[in-house]
Amino acid sequence: MYRSKIAGVGHYVPKNVYTNDDLSRFMETSDAWIQERTGIRERRFADRLEETTTTMGVEAAKVAMERAGITAQEVDFIIFATLSPDYYFPGCGVLLQREMQMREIGALDIRNQCSGFVYALSIADQFVKTGMYKNILVVGSEKHSFAMDFETRSRNVSVIFGDGAGAVVLQRTDKEGQGILSTHLHSDGADAEELAMYYPGAHANKWLKDKPGYPDQELGGLFITKEQIEQGATLPYMDGPAVFKKAVVKFPEVIREALEANGMTAEDIDLLVPHQANLRISQYVQQLLSLPDEKVFNNIQKYGNTTAASVPIALSEAWESGRVKEGDLICLAAFGSGFAWGSALIRW
């Protein structure tokens, strides 16, 4: 059986910077209020007409492939993680394949939201290990800004998220002890509706039927009215305290699981790259694991939560800044909607 390694990593973030003060022009909030709760100072928003989830993914992929020393024609398979696809269907994987003029290779789309990249990396690892593919492009990309509501009623959600993309090339390696050592994936759907976007969806009627303006029809599939749209029935919903409470338990749990599976402890970690959900969550996990600041990478202050893109963006920035070096033990971890969470332990 083969082993897989990350041969190249890259990221792309839009040029448009929106600070907390900028958001305060549209809703009742402040820089102090946002920083106290999330640690976020600013985020990037894509150009509404020119940039898409796919095009940002393409830019990140170009960097990752160049660093891996391969061309688009050498990619064997695409795995694209996002919760904000260009279209409801088809997925972004085939759009990226078209944009990059790749061969007629397979493209798989992952809808695991914040944990999407870790899930995608785990799937890619299995394909490489079994010998099915040699070079797999794994992309996490998000354009949240097109669907967010910048009014006070939605500030608990809208101040958190940003746009961007990250990518890695996963490749075979014969070097003993190098590459992905293990991945660990979990889910618990008991509280799925605590962090969700009900519309569009085949079961959305259940969550919209009690909203004012719900039409009295027998047939017609998904019922949604202008009144419901104006009332925010189609906007993302998040119970922040419920998410926080679950995350601070599952984050350290899945990190320890990865370490124990490989006979290691938190002291062996050279760098923890957590999903950038909330700086307070990262700091809490860091404290539980007794990790010093130099062993945890956070960039949510600059980009906000870019969900499926946050881990590869952070990993790429960490690599560029020299905080990821050959031989280092790197731990990736993510938790998000579903709830779904996971970790990956990597010897660089």
N, C-alpha and C positions, 0 to 999 in steps of 0.2 A: 504493500500500500504506500502511496506517495504521501508527502507532507506538503502543506501549502504555506506560502509566505506572502506578505504584502510587499510587492516589488516596486510599487510607485504610489504616491498619494498626492492629491491636489485639491484645491478648493477655489470657489469663485463666490464673491459677494457683490451685490449691486453697488454702484457709486453713490446712490442717494441715501444720505444719513439723516435720520430723524431722531432728535434728542427727546428726552422727557418733556422739556420745555416746549418743544414743537407740538407734542401731543396735547399739552394743556391748552392749546389754542382751539381744540376741537371738543374737549370734554373736561369735566371737573376733576382735575387731577393735578399733581405737582411732581417735580423732580424728587423731592424728599419722600413723598408718599410711595412712589414707585421703587426708589432705591431701598427704602426700608423693608419693603415686602419681597422684593425680587433680586435686588442687587444690580438691576439693569440701568444703564445710563443712556444708551442709545441703541438703535437697531438700523438695519438696512432694508429699504423697500425697492423692489424691482420697478423698472419702467412699466407702466400699466399697459402700454401698447406694443413695445418692442421686445420685452423680455418675458419669457415663459419658464415654467418649471423645467421643460425640456432643454431650452437653450442655455439656461444656467447649468444644467447637468452636463451639457456638451462642453462648456468651457472648463468645468472642473475635470472632466474626463480627459480632455486634451493635455492638461498638466500632468495628471497621473500617468497617462500612457507615455508621455515624453520622458518622465522620470524613470519609468519601468523599461524604457528602451524598446518599445514596441509601437507598431503602427495600428491604425484602425482595422486593417485587413488581417491582423494577427489575433484579434480578439475572437474567442470561440463562443462566448456566451455573455449575455447582458442580464444583470439583475438590478432593477430600478425600484427604489423605495421612496414612496411619497404619500402624503394624505391630501395633496393639492394638485392632482393631475390636470393636464391641459384640457382634457375632455373626460366626461363621465366614463366613456369608453371610446376608442381603444386606450390602452395604457401608454405611459410615456416611454416604455422600453422600445417599442417599435418605432416611435417617433425619433428617438435618439439614434436608432439603427439607420433610419432614413437620412437624418441630418448629417451623420458622419460617414455616409456612403459605405457602410460595412457590408460584408458578405451576408447571405441569407441565413444568419445564425439565429438561434433561439433567443427570445427575450421574455423575461419573467418579471412581473410587477408585484411588489410587496406592499400590502396595506396594513402595516402594524404601527403606524403613526410614530411616536417618539422612539419606540424600540425597533423601528423598521430596519435601520442600518445594521444593527447587531444581528437581527434575524437573517437579513440578506447575506451578511458575512458568513454566518453559520452554514447556510445553504450552499454558498459558493465553496466553502471548505470541504463539504461532503463530495461535491462534484469533482474537485481537484484530487482529493484523496483516493477516490475510486478509479482515477485515470480517465474519466469521461472527457474532461476538458483540461487544457493546459493554461490558457490565459482567460480569466474571467474579469469583466469590468463590473464593479459594484458601485452604484451611484445612489446617493441620498440627496434629494433636491426638493425645495419647498418655495412656493409663492403664496404665502399666507395673506399678504396685503390685499389681494383682489377680493377676498371674501369677508374681511373683517369689518365690523361696524364701529366707526370712530365717533360714538356718542357715549354719554355718561353711563347709560344703561348697560353698556358692554365693556366698561373700562377694565374689569377684573380679568378679561380675556385679551382685549386688544392691546393693552400696554405690554404684554408679555412676548408676543410673537414677532418674528422677523423673517426675511427672505434670504436665501443663499443655497449653495450646493457644495457637496464634497464628493470625492470619488477615490477609489483605490483599484489597483490591478492586483488580483490574486493569482499567484503563479506557483508552479511546481518547484520544489526544492529537494535536493538529495542530502542537504547538510543536516546532520544529526543534531537534534535539539533546537533547531531554528524553526521559526514560523508559528502558526497557530497551534498552541498546545491543547486547548479544549474550548468548547463553547457550551453555554448552558442557557436553555430557554424555558420560560414558564408563562402561564396565564391563569387568570381567575376572572371569569365573566360575571360573577355575582353582582358587581356594582358597575357594570358596563355603562349604564346611563348617566353615571356621575361625571363623565367626561366624554361628550359625544356631540355629533352634528346629525340630527335626526333626518333632515331633508337635504338632498334627495335620498329616498330609501323606500324599499317595498313595505316596510313595517312602520313608516313614519306616521301613518294615520293614528296609530295607538297613542302617540305622544302629542298629536296635534288636535285630537278630537274634542278635548275640553277647552281649547282656545276659542275665544269669541270669533264668530264669523265662519266656523266650520260648516261647509255646505251639506245640506240634507239630500244626499244623492245615494242611490243604491250601487251604481256602477261608475266607473271612471278612473279607477286606480288611485293615484296619489292626489288627494284633494288639498289644494292650497289656494288661498284667496289673496287678493290685494290687501285686504284688511289684516290677514295674518302676517303677511310679509312686513307690513308697516309696524306691527306689534312685536316683531322680532322672532316669530316662531321658527324661522328658517336659519337662525344664527347659531353658532357653536355655543354649547352650554358646558360649564365647568363648575363643580363644587370644589373650590380651591382647598379648603381645609381637609376634605375627605381624600383628595389626591395626595396632599402633603403627608397626611397620616399614614397612608399606605406606602408611599414612596420611601419614607425614612426607615421603614422596616425591610422592604424588599431589596432596596439598593445594597445595603451592607450584606444582607443575607446571600444574594447571588454572587457578590464579589468573594465572600468567604467560601462559597461552594466551589468556585473556580480554583481558588488557592488550595483548598483541601484535596481536590481531585488530583492536584499535581504535587502534593506533599510539600506545600509552601505555606508561608504566613504573610501577613500584611507587610512585615519588615522586608520581605524579599522584593516587593514592588518598587520599581524605579520610577514609574509614572502611572498614575491613575487618570484616565480620560473619561469622565462621566458625561452622560447626556446633559446638555445645558438646559435643564428644566427651570431651575431656580437656584440662585447662589446660596440661599439659606439651606436648601436641601444638601447641596454639595459640601457646605461647611459642616453640617451636622454629621454627614457620612464620614468626612475627613476626621472629625473629632472621635467618632466611634472606633475608627480603625487606627487611631493614633498616628496619623500620617502628617509629616511636616509640610509646610506650604510648597516647598520645592518638588514634592512628589505628587502634587495634584494640579491639573491644568484646567483653568477656567477662563472662558472668553465671553460668557453671557453678558458681561458688562458692555461689550461692544456690539453684539449681534442679537441679543435677546434669545428666545427659544426658537431655533430653526428646526425643531422636531427631528425628522429622519435625517436631516443634513447636519445636525449639530455635532455628532460624534466625528464624522469624517472631516468637517471643517476644523474642529479643535485638534484632531490628530495631525492634520496637515500643517496647521500653524505651529504646533508643538515641534514637529519635525523640522520645519523651516527655521525655528529659533534655536535649534540645537539641543532641545530637551528630549529628543528621541534618538538614541545612538545604537549602533550595532551591538548586539549582546544584551541590551536592556530588556527588562521584563516589564511589559506594558499590559495594563488591564483596562479594558473598555467595558462600560456598563450603562444600561439604559432602562428607564421605566416610563410607561405611558398608558394612554387610553387602551381600554380593553377589559380589565387591566392586563397588560402584557409587559414582561421584562426579561432581561437577559444579560449575559456577560461573556467576554472572550478574553482569554489569557494568551499573550503573544510574546514569544522570544524574538526580538527584532534582529 
